[in-house]
Amino acid sequence: MAIVTALVVIAAATVLISGMLWRQSIMERKVENRAAMGQARWLARSALDWARLVLLQDALTSSVDHYGEAWAIPLQETRVSDPDEQGSPDDVAFVSGRILDAQARFNLTDLAPAGKINDQELAAFDRLVALVGGSEDAARSIAERIAVPPRLQDYTLLTRELKAGHVVEPALLDALAPYVIILPKSTPVNLNTASAEVILTCFKEMSLDQARALVEARSRAYFNQVSDASASLSSSGLNATPVASVGVSTEYFEAHGHVRYGRVELDVAALIHRDPGGATKVIEWEES
């Protein structure tokens, strides 16, 4: 009986000690994960600072924005740290990212910048909606929501609200997503970076093939001013007068980054505003 009792006590003690060690291991892992996430966030902020510096340098050298500039070159995954002598290879950090022109898309804020629908911009937006299979009623429904306060911060919130209210077909909202954006104020479409589908909305009676031809023309020589694009269109016999706000420079950019540090991976996205003097400011920040 004494031997059996001793074995039972030893088994119980072993279970208790194992449980304590397991809980301690879990706590250590949580602490390590929190520390790694903190490091990843600092690296993400550093990546944003890099994006702002690139945009500042660009503003100092040119007033025109196009895909041939340094800001448009993606940053491939790059190792930014090495493990120390006692460190683990898992502590090595990697960063990748890219900067996108936010004004390469149709800014829905242009539909009602002062709470009143702009008929000219609505007509342009209607062409984009028709291109992806929507109706004129759908374009107006979206414009009416943009005109009503409070101002929506991004297109995701708009689609969530319109889908919940069954105002616009969900498939149409999803089809529009690559071509539209909501920015804090009215902005022109940058003809040097916009897709053919977005350029199509800016000129009356333009076909998609003509828009693609304009994109091909700018790939050989970017537009220094809007009149360069108009001259290219006029040579093909098209009415080159834009019906929507267009330009060749950009104020708003999107920065996207991916950080990998140990077991932690972090995606960040930010909207950056650059004023005419080149100063940059992060307007919105999101991580996932």
C-alpha positions in Angstrom: 0.0 0.0 0.0 2.9 2.3 0.8 4.4 1.7 -2.6 1.1 2.3 -4.4 0.5 5.5 -2.4 4.0 6.7 -3.3 3.4 6.0 -7.0 0.1 7.9 -7.0 1.7 10.9 -5.3 4.5 10.8 -7.8 2.1 10.6 -10.7 0.0 13.5 -9.4 3.1 15.6 -8.8 4.3 14.8 -12.3 1.0 15.9 -13.8 1.0 19.1 -11.8 4.5 20.0 -12.7 3.9 19.2 -16.4 0.9 21.5 -16.4 2.9 24.3 -14.8 5.7 23.9 -17.3 3.2 23.9 -20.2 1.5 27.0 -18.9 4.9 28.7 -18.5 5.8 27.7 -22.0 2.6 29.2 -23.3 3.2 32.5 -21.4 6.8 32.7 -22.8 5.4 32.2 -26.3 2.8 34.9 -25.8 5.5 37.3 -24.6 7.7 36.5 -27.6 4.8 37.0 -30.0 4.0 40.4 -28.4 7.6 41.5 -28.7 7.8 40.3 -32.3 4.5 42.1 -33.2 5.9 45.3 -31.6 9.1 44.9 -33.7 7.0 44.3 -36.8 4.9 47.5 -36.2 8.1 49.6 -35.8 9.4 48.1 -39.1 6.1 48.9 -40.8 6.3 52.5 -39.6 9.9 52.7 -40.9 8.6 51.4 -44.3 6.0 54.2 -44.3 8.8 56.8 -43.5 10.7 55.3 -46.5 7.6 55.8 -48.7 7.2 59.4 -47.6 10.9 60.1 -48.2 10.7 58.7 -51.8 7.6 60.9 -52.5 9.4 64.0 -51.1 12.4 63.4 -53.3 10.2 62.9 -56.3 8.4 66.2 -55.6 11.8 68.0 -55.5 12.7 66.7 -59.0 9.4 66.8 -61.0 5.9 68.1 -60.9 4.6 65.3 -63.1 3.9 61.8 -61.8 4.1 58.7 -64.0 5.2 55.0 -63.8 8.7 55.7 -64.8 9.6 57.4 -61.5 11.3 55.8 -58.5 8.2 55.8 -56.3 6.5 53.4 -58.8 9.2 50.7 -58.4 8.1 48.0 -56.0 10.4 47.1 -53.1 11.0 43.4 -53.3 11.3 41.4 -50.1 14.5 42.7 -48.4 16.2 41.5 -45.3 16.7 44.4 -42.9 18.2 42.7 -39.9 20.6 39.8 -39.0 20.4 37.6 -35.9 23.0 38.3 -33.3 25.4 35.6 -32.0 22.8 34.4 -29.5 19.8 35.1 -31.7 17.7 32.8 -33.7 17.4 32.9 -37.4 13.7 33.4 -36.8 14.4 36.9 -35.5 15.5 38.1 -39.0 13.2 40.7 -40.4 12.1 41.1 -44.0 10.2 44.0 -45.5 8.5 44.4 -48.9 6.1 47.0 -50.3 5.0 49.4 -53.1 3.5 52.8 -53.6 0.4 53.2 -55.8 -1.1 56.4 -57.3 -4.5 56.8 -55.6 -5.5 59.3 -58.3 -5.1 56.6 -60.9 -8.7 55.7 -60.0 -12.0 57.6 -60.2 -12.5 59.6 -57.0 -16.1 59.1 -55.9 -15.8 62.3 -53.8 -15.9 64.2 -57.1 -19.5 63.1 -57.5 -20.6 65.5 -54.8 -17.7 67.5 -53.3 -19.9 70.0 -51.5 -22.9 67.8 -50.7 -24.5 68.5 -54.1 -24.2 66.1 -57.1 -22.0 67.3 -59.9 -23.9 66.3 -63.1 -20.8 66.4 -65.2 -18.8 64.0 -62.9 -21.9 61.8 -62.6 -22.1 61.5 -66.4 -18.5 60.4 -66.4 -19.0 57.9 -63.6 -22.1 56.6 -65.4 -19.8 55.5 -68.3 -17.6 53.6 -65.9 -20.6 51.9 -64.3 -22.0 51.0 -67.8 -18.6 49.5 -68.7 -18.8 47.0 -65.9 -22.4 46.1 -66.6 -24.3 48.5 -64.3 -27.2 50.9 -65.0 -27.6 54.7 -64.8 -29.8 54.2 -61.7 -26.9 52.4 -59.9 -24.6 55.3 -60.7 -27.0 57.9 -59.3 -27.7 55.8 -56.2 -24.0 55.7 -55.4 -23.7 59.5 -56.1 -26.7 60.2 -53.8 -25.0 58.3 -50.9 -21.7 60.2 -51.5 -23.7 63.5 -51.2 -25.2 62.6 -47.9 -23.1 63.2 -44.7 -21.3 61.7 -42.9 -18.5 61.4 -45.4 -17.4 57.8 -45.9 -13.7 57.1 -45.3 -13.2 54.4 -47.9 -14.9 52.3 -50.6 -15.1 49.3 -48.4 -17.4 51.1 -46.0 -19.5 52.3 -48.9 -20.0 48.9 -50.4 -20.8 47.4 -46.9 -23.5 50.0 -46.4 -25.0 49.7 -49.9 -25.0 45.9 -49.8 -26.7 45.9 -46.4 -29.4 48.3 -47.7 -29.8 46.4 -51.0 -29.4 49.7 -52.8 -26.9 48.5 -55.5 -26.2 45.0 -56.8 -23.2 43.5 -54.8 -21.7 42.1 -58.0 -21.6 45.6 -59.5 -19.9 47.1 -56.4 -17.3 44.4 -56.5 -16.7 45.0 -60.2 -16.2 48.7 -59.6 -13.7 48.2 -56.8 -10.5 48.2 -59.0 -11.5 51.5 -60.6 -12.8 53.7 -57.9 -11.6 55.2 -54.6 -12.8 57.7 -52.0 -10.4 60.5 -51.1 -10.7 63.3 -48.6 -11.3 65.9 -51.3 -11.9 66.3 -55.0 -9.0 65.3 -57.2 -8.3 64.9 -60.9 -7.6 61.6 -62.5 -3.9 61.3 -63.4 -3.8 60.4 -67.1 -0.2 59.1 -66.7 -1.2 56.3 -64.3 -5.0 55.6 -64.8 -6.1 52.4 -66.5 -7.9 52.5 -69.8 -11.2 51.9 -68.1 -10.8 55.0 -65.9 -9.5 57.1 -68.8 -12.6 56.1 -70.7 -14.8 57.9 -68.2 -12.9 61.2 -68.7 -13.6 61.8 -72.4 -17.0 61.8 -74.1 -17.7 59.1 -76.6 -14.3 57.5 -76.2 -14.1 53.8 -76.9 -12.2 51.3 -74.8 -9.8 50.6 -77.7 -9.1 54.4 -78.0 -8.4 54.5 -74.2 -6.0 51.6 -74.5 -4.3 53.3 -77.4 -3.8 56.4 -75.2 -2.3 54.1 -72.5 0.1 52.7 -75.1 1.1 56.2 -76.2 2.0 57.3 -72.7 4.1 54.2 -72.2 6.4 55.5 -74.9 6.4 59.1 -73.6 4.5 60.2 -70.5 2.3 63.3 -70.7 3.9 66.5 -69.4 0.5 68.2 -69.4 -3.1 67.4 -70.2 -2.7 69.0 -73.7 -0.3 66.2 -74.6 -3.0 63.6 -74.1 -5.5 65.8 -75.9 -3.1 66.1 -78.9 -2.7 62.4 -79.0 -6.4 61.9 -79.0 -7.0 64.6 -81.6 -4.6 62.9 -84.0 -6.9 59.8 -84.0 -10.0 62.0 -84.8 -11.5 61.9 -81.3 -13.0 64.9 -79.4 -10.1 65.6 -77.0 -11.9 67.8 -74.6 -12.1 66.0 -71.2 -15.5 66.0 -69.5 -14.1 65.0 -66.1 -11.4 66.5 -64.0 -8.0 65.2 -65.3 -4.3 66.0 -64.7 -0.8 64.7 -64.9 0.3 65.0 -61.2 -0.8 63.4 -57.9 -1.4 64.5 -54.4 -2.6 61.2 -52.8 -0.7 57.9 -52.8 -1.3 54.5 -51.3 1.5 52.7 -49.6 1.3 49.0 -49.1 3.8 47.0 -47.1 4.4 43.5 -45.8 6.7 42.8 -42.8 7.9 39.3 -41.7 9.6 39.0 -38.4 10.0 35.6 -36.8 6.6 34.0 -36.6 4.8 37.3 -37.1 3.6 38.6 -40.5 2.1 42.0 -40.8 0.4 43.8 -43.7 0.0 47.6 -43.6 -1.8 50.0 -45.9 -1.7 53.8 -45.6 -3.0 56.8 -47.6 -0.4 59.5 -47.9 -1.1 63.1 -48.9 1.7 65.1 -50.5 1.1 68.9 -50.8 2.5 71.0 -53.6 5.6 71.8 -51.6 6.4 68.1 -51.3 5.6 67.7 -47.6 3.9 64.4 -46.9 1.4 63.3 -44.2 -0.1 59.9 -43.4 -3.9 60.4 -43.6 -5.1 56.9 -42.9 -3.4 53.7 -41.5 -4.6 50.1 -41.4 -2.8 46.9 -40.5 -3.9 43.3 -40.7 
